[in-house]
Amino acid sequence: MSGIRRIAALAAVLVSCSRRQPPPPVDLDPEDRAARLAAVVARHGEAVEARAGAAMDLARLEPIRGRCLGTILLVDALRDLPADERASVAAALAPKLAAALAGATADTGYPLADLGFLLLTDEFGPPLLVEAAAATRLKDELTNWLFGDLDGRWAYTNNLYAPERLFHAVGASAAAKLVATFATGPAAQIDRKAAIVARDGDEAARAAAAAKLVEIAEAIGTDAWLVKHKGEIERDDASPAPPAEKLRAFQDASLRGVLAAMKRFGGGAVARYGLQAAANPALSEESRAAALAAAKGQLAGVDDAPQKLVALLSNEVPLAVGDVAAELLRPFARERLAPLIFEALPKLDWQRRRLALVALLRVSKLEHVGEILDKLPDAADFHLLEAEAYGACIGEMSGPVEALLDRRIDAGYAEARLTALGYYASWGSKRQIAAIARHDRDPQEVPPCDGADCGCSAKKNRRIKTVGDFVRLCVIPRMAKRDEKPDRGAAP
């Protein structure tokens, strides 16, 4: 009995299962009955049908002190058998279990599904059930049982294994069938379902899932969807917010749930939807940014993606959306981006101009810096935070960076000089302060800026009006914190 006690001790740590099992057919002490049935399964020389019958009786045992001891003892007994005996018993058990699942009720199905999982899964080693035809039939019946009350399967928590693991045991066929249910059931289940398809579905299922999620997202963005859910929102949302605000908040939350699921798949449909939704002013700023983020890594096959991304940098688009758009520009070749960005620059405010030019600098080489500096706006429209951002990017480039920028410091327009000095704010060290300090009284005027608003937080309430102010209050204090120039690739 020591082996049975060992198994019982192991069972004590497992998840509790349903208490709604039918009573055992024989009036014995439950633990004694479980031990006797497990002994039949494990007994060498016992007829295979008898061992399979004992296995089914173990699976149907009422939980003992809230634990599914019967199923645990059964699986342990099967794993202890020699491989040929285990295969024979599992093959004989599988059709009995499949038939039981076919006729299972909500009360009796969960422990049978748990056993089906344990026979099919490879999570704990080689699957117990290796006979292909028997495994196929069991998977079919487990799939039918799962979809017989899918919402109920998601909601039930007292069986050993969650639906995600049951679907994984069945594999691609069940995952493909799950796609059609994305639009049904609670919205909170969409991402759980999508995770299963992303993990277990084949290429066709994943493509179908992406298309279905785009279809759902497009529907959520319509007024018809709001009208459809108006009653539900009014019933469930007791907040004092105005009804229109509640509707929009519900719409936004629902859409972002779909977008989270969409990111699991990608593809052309997701990329095109992300660009379309990001440009839609009817959606919230958060949803527009999330939709665009879902397209990350998927835009190479969208011919006009660079044009649409640059258009999202316009002043009319929320800055958070433009921030994502600028990040998504990075994989594209400079030859495609430069004409688009240069054309857009005159119409951008400084924050969006900074996003655009940082994106361009990241795909440029040192030989392109002069052209970019010459495209900067007049000093009156330039912001000192631009100078630091552009200088930091230039510092990542290979080649004689300082030689090029020193020439710009000594002779150039204020905006180009500031950018060159911004390089030293990000990359310069104590050893270079003497060379830069000669500019700390430079009277050339720059757009006035409070220190705190120019990235010079140590000098709050100090007004920066000249190149010399910028050198003295912003550049040199940051250089003084570095003993050596940072390695290229390190954050300035």
Secondary structure as UniProt FT lines:
FT   HELIX           2..11
FT   TURN            12..13
FT   HELIX           30..42
FT   TURN            44..45
FT   HELIX           48..60
FT   TURN            65..66
FT   HELIX           69..80
FT   HELIX           83..102
FT   TURN            106..108
FT   HELIX           109..120
FT   TURN            123..124
FT   HELIX           132..148
FT   HELIX           150..155
FT   HELIX           163..170
FT   HELIX           172..178
FT   HELIX           179..181
FT   TURN            182..183
FT   HELIX           187..189
FT   HELIX           190..200
FT   HELIX           203..220
FT   HELIX           223..236
FT   HELIX           243..262
FT   TURN            263..265
FT   HELIX           268..278
FT   TURN            281..282
FT   HELIX           285..293
FT   TURN            294..297
FT   HELIX           299..301
FT   TURN            303..304
FT   HELIX           305..311
FT   TURN            312..313
FT   TURN            315..316
FT   HELIX           319..328
FT   TURN            329..331
FT   HELIX           334..344
FT   HELIX           345..347
FT   HELIX           350..362
FT   HELIX           366..368
FT   HELIX           369..374
FT   HELIX           379..381
FT   HELIX           384..394
FT   TURN            395..396
FT   HELIX           401..410
FT   HELIX           414..427
FT   HELIX           430..432
FT   HELIX           433..437
FT   TURN            438..441
FT   STRAND          445..450
FT   HELIX           451..454
FT   HELIX           457..459
FT   TURN            460..461
FT   STRAND          463..466
FT   HELIX           467..470
FT   HELIX           471..475
FT   HELIX           476..479
FT   TURN            480..481
FT   TURN            488..489
//
